[in-house]
Amino acid sequence: MRLKKQYLVAAVTLGIMNWTTYSEAAFDENLNEYTLDAVVVEADATKDQFGNTITEQSYYRTGGDVKVITREEIEKRHYQDLTDAIKRIPGVTFQNPGYRGGEYGYAPYSLSINGDSRVVVLVDGRRVDNATSTRFGSSNASGTRTMVDLNQVVNINNVEKIEVIKGPGASVYGADATGGVINIITRKGADENQGTIDLSTGSWKKHNYNVTYSGSAGDDKSWKYFISLDREMSGDTKYKDGLTGGNYTYRGTEFKEEGANIRIDKDFSDTENLRIWYNHRNGKDGYPITAPDYRFWNETEWNRIIQDTEDGKFGNTTNPGYRNLFVLDALSGSYNAFRNNDIDITYTFDKENGMESFIRFYDQDHHYWGVDRYPKWVADDGSFVPFPGSPAWDDFINNYQFSKTGPTTLYNEKNQGLQLQYGKSIDNNDLLFGLTYDKAKTYTKSLNRKDNTWKTTHVERDSILGFVQDKIHLSDKWDITPAIRYSNYSTFDKTNDAGTVSQGNTSSIIFTPTINTQYAFDDTTSAYLGWASVYRPIKSADYGKDTPNGAPLKDEEGDVWTFGVRKDIDDKTSVALHYDWTDMDNAITNYSVWSDVDKDFVNKNVNAQETKKSINLTMDHQFDDHWNLSLAYSHMKDEWKAKDGMQFDPDINLDDNSNVNTMINALRPANHYIANLSYENGKWYTGLLANYYTGMDTTAFTDKHFFVLDWNLNYEINDDTTAYVTITNLTNEAYENAYSAYNGIGAAPQPGRCYMVGMRYKF
């Protein structure tokens, strides 16, 4: 029934596209008055007629709430990484364990926009996820659905702008961009040769080294190049514990990461260009798994925990302090490492009215490996591992013979693709067509500790993604953009030591229509409205999941509506409202549901109905030539309902009076307030960012609300040299943004106060 509905809407959408393209007479009067976007923005080089910020890739967008972080802001604020920059965007939420690396794919890392973790990450408009990944977002029920660790994509020193687009928006992003899109636009070489050296040092033996050089070559300067090298390192971080109030060192959180980036552009004409982009990143990160529970960090409790574990009491609820055993991983030197090599070659053969027509080839080769060498909890002679810090501990750890000194896991993600995009303006229509073929593979080798043998698995999936979009300029104040998206995913094929097996008939072909519009009432007021049918296929790790009736999970499908208004109150103050409503028919999650086999409520992976609503309110005010203030408020709420005869466990709770929906919403901040104040005067610039999170359940978090301040100060010594100071978590707030019922409350603390002092030199 749903498929018929989609085909019907698709037919109507294509009909609108046809009618508006060929019924030119109906718009003759408007066409005579209409001024193209490229001309409109001459009056304001940063905004279009709807108040949207112009970037190198604005032609992708079709309305909606778009926030842009510029290179100027990155340099003035000295953001350490992409997460550091994006967290100031209203509606963007990170749930992470509080350290850089850790257990890739298993740590509770999640990125969401307005409460939806189905977010697509792009570099220069190209998706950087892998369709077969089990390392990032290995499951729809746990882990990020973004399928990307944002801070491993590219060093922020290579970033020109970051676009954060809320909602599914333009069809070019794909049918699974339910929550939104993060588009990272890379830096291009300048006409004049110039280099920079940026060095900083600070808390926890943290050091950053960044070098860039850019310029042009040739008599006509048609060759542009941008080159960068970076190294980031840190010892173990410190944090304030929300349970005890004490300040502790977070063992196993050290890291060392390096990168090199090269971008070469050749401009053949104003409409023809070749871009070659190469990005390398590698790193070795600690493997802490969890912070200790210091309420139980003593020798007596240590022995009790081990004994209870031997009796089968696992997890926080039945064995308080159980997570302290995982500290052995950090203390014994376990680690994870990665090495990424990405290539992107794009030939643009035409540009028209902001649209680019191009053909692109890309290749991503990502390797991950790790050493998990924690000591056995019970030694061969039957004795327990001594309490870390006790007199017996040093002797034990110095004499313990680890059974494995090399990697215990080897993992490789590879995907290659070919992308074609073509844009053409016909009268008042900007027609855009895109088609992408992607071949994704993963190879995994894991060590069986019992017999010291390796198990190998191999998963592949081919994807064909396409779209046809028509941005119709009804007048110089009104655009409407219907589109059709096409998604074709092959079956998963899996190869292991036993041979080749199919994971089931998982191929899928689906069309998802969208329609968006934006309207400028006058020079100070505009609005947008959009609807999109969204679709996200299940991932390879979702097969074999324990479901209520044993049937495989279904692909996620649903609808998203977005609405927003912008208003310039005067030349110094502007306000905006964004609202979205997501209705998912087959949202995947993990719940306690009734099992006829077990005659009880048991944890299962299920398809359920999900309704998500969120709202963002923002205000920007310029007091004078020196002071600027941005304020924002975000709120989100989920409602889940059982379907297909399932029955949710009515006793699921975080507290005695909680129900299943309370449980979902309590595992993240319900409200997010942001205040961003900046002051600039001559050679001085300073900024203060305040993030205030409220609405947390104290069964999952150590407090109901957290208030976190970040501050920076810049001083231009001369035209070439800038000195700066940054302090994150200025007040040393004890806070978390993630919760694991298995490890318990406070297991994923965020870093405490961290200061960095640096200098940036141009040459």
C-alpha positions, 0 to 999 in steps of 0.5 A: 500500500505504501509503495502505491502511495509513493508511486502516486506522489511520484507521478504527481511530483513529475507532473508538476515538474513537466507542467512548470517546465513547458507552460512558459506562457503562464510565467512570462510576466514573472520571467521578465522581472526575475533576477537570477540568484547569482545576480541577487547576491551581488548586493549581499555576498553572503546571503540569497534572497531567502536569507540563506548563507551562500557557499560553494555548494548552495545549489544543492539546497532547496530551503530549510534551516541551514547553518554555516561555520566559516573559515573565519570563525574556525580560525578565530575560535580555534576549534580543535576538531569538527565536533568542537565546531559543530556543537555550537549549532542549535539542534546538533547533539553528540552522545560520546564516551568523552575520549577520542578513540576507544573501542571503534564501533562499540563505544556509545558514539552518536551524532544526531540533528534534532534528535535523529541520528540518521545523519549523512556526512559529506565532503564536498557533496560526496558521502563518506559512509560505507554501506557495509560498515560494522565499525561505526553504527554497527547496529540500528538499535545501538550506535550511530546511524550516521555510520561515520566518526566525524573526527576521523573524516578530515582535520579541521585545518583543511576545512573551508566551511561546514554546512549543517542542514536540518531535515532531508532537504534536497534530493541530492543528499539521499533518501536516508538523510532523515535528520539532516546533513553535515557537508564539509567543504574543503579548502582550495588554493589561493591566487597568491602563495601563502603558508601558515604554521599553527602550534599549540600546547596545553593540558594533559600533554596535549600538543597540536602541530599544523602546517599549510601551504597554498597558492597557484601556478602557471602564467594564468594562475589556473593551477591551484594547490592546497597542502596541509600536514597535521599532528595531534597528541594528548596524554590521558585526559582528566575529568570531574566525576559527577558521582563523587565530585572528585577530579580524576585521570581518565586512564587509557584516553591518550591518543596520537593522530596525524594527517596529510591533505592535498587538493589540486584544482585546474581551472580550464575556464569559468565553467570547466574545472578539474579537482584532485583531492587526497586525504590521509589520516592515521592514529593510535588511540587509547582503549579505556572502555569506561571510567571507573566507578569510584564509589566501589574503587577499593580492594574490598569491593574489587574482590566482591565484584570479581566473585559476583561476576564468577557467579554470573552477575554481570552489568550494573544493576545486578553487580554494582561497580562491575564496570571497574573490571574493564579498567584493566584494558586501559591499565594493560595497554590495550589500544586501537588504531586506524589508517585512512586514505581517500581519493576524490577526482572530480571533473566539472564540465559545466556550471550554470546558475549555480549548478555544477555538472560533473563526473566524479570518481572516489576511492576510500580505503580505511583500516582499523586494528586493535589490541585487547590484552586485558589480564584474565580476571582469574589467574591460572592458580585460581587467584583473582587479579589484585586490586590496581594500586595495591602492593600486589598490583605492580608485581602482577602487571610487571610479570604478567605474560600477555597471551597476545601482543599483536592485533586481536582484530583487523578491519578494512572498509573499502568503497569505490564509486562513480558519480555523475551530476548534470544541471541545466537551466530552462527558462524558470526551471533549474533541472538537476540530475544525479546518479551514483554507483557505489561498491562497498566492502568490509573485511574483518579478521578477529582472534578467537582467544580460546584456540588462538585462531582467526575468523575472517568475514567479508561483506559486500553491497552495491548501491545505485542512488539517483535523483531528478530535481527541478528548482522552479523559480515562480518569481524572484520571491518564490521557489518550489522544488519537486524531486524524485529519488531512486535507491537501489541496494543489492543483497549483502553477500558474506564470505567466511571461513566456511565458505560463501553464504547469503544473508537473505534476499535484502535487495531493494528498489524504491522511489522516494518523492520530495517537495520543498518551497521557500518564499520571501515575503519581503526583504526582511521575512521568508519562510520554507516548507518541505515534505520528504518520503525517507528510506533507510535500508537495514545494515549488514549487522542487523541480520541475525538480530534476535527479533520477536517472531524470528523474521528479519528486520524491515527497512526503515521508512517514513515521512518528514515535514519541515517548516520554518520562518526567518525575520529581520526585526531590524538591521541588527536583529534577526530571529528564526523558527524551525520545526520538524515532524518525523513519522517513521513506519519501521523505525528500528530499535531494541525493546523489551517485548512479549515473547510467546516462546519465552512466555515473558517480556524479553529484549528484542530488536524490533520495527516500531512506529516512531513519531519525533517532533523538534523545534529550534528557536534562534536569535542573532543580535549585533549590539554595535561594531564590536559585540555580537550575541546569538541565542538558541533553544532546541527541544525534541521528543520521541513517541514510540508505539508497538506495531504488527501485534507486538506488545511493549513491556509496560514495566520498562522504566528508568524510575518507578513512574517511567514508561517506555517513551520516558525511557527513550527521551530520558537518555538524552537532554530534552532541552538545549540552550546556547548563548554565543557571545563575541567581541572584536576590536582592532587586534583583539577578538574573544568569544564565549560559548555557553551550552546548557542542557536540561531535562536529563533523568538522574537514573541515567545521568549524574545531574538533571542539567549541565552548564558548560562554558568554552572561551577563547581569546585572540590577539594579532601581534602583527599582520602575520602573527596571532597569539591565542588561548582557548579553554574548554569546560571553563568551570570544570563541569562534571557532565556526561552526554551518554548512558549505558545501562550495562556500565551504569551512571557516570561511565562516560564522563566528558573531559574537564577543564582544558586550556591550550595556548598557541600561535599562528604565523603566516608566511 
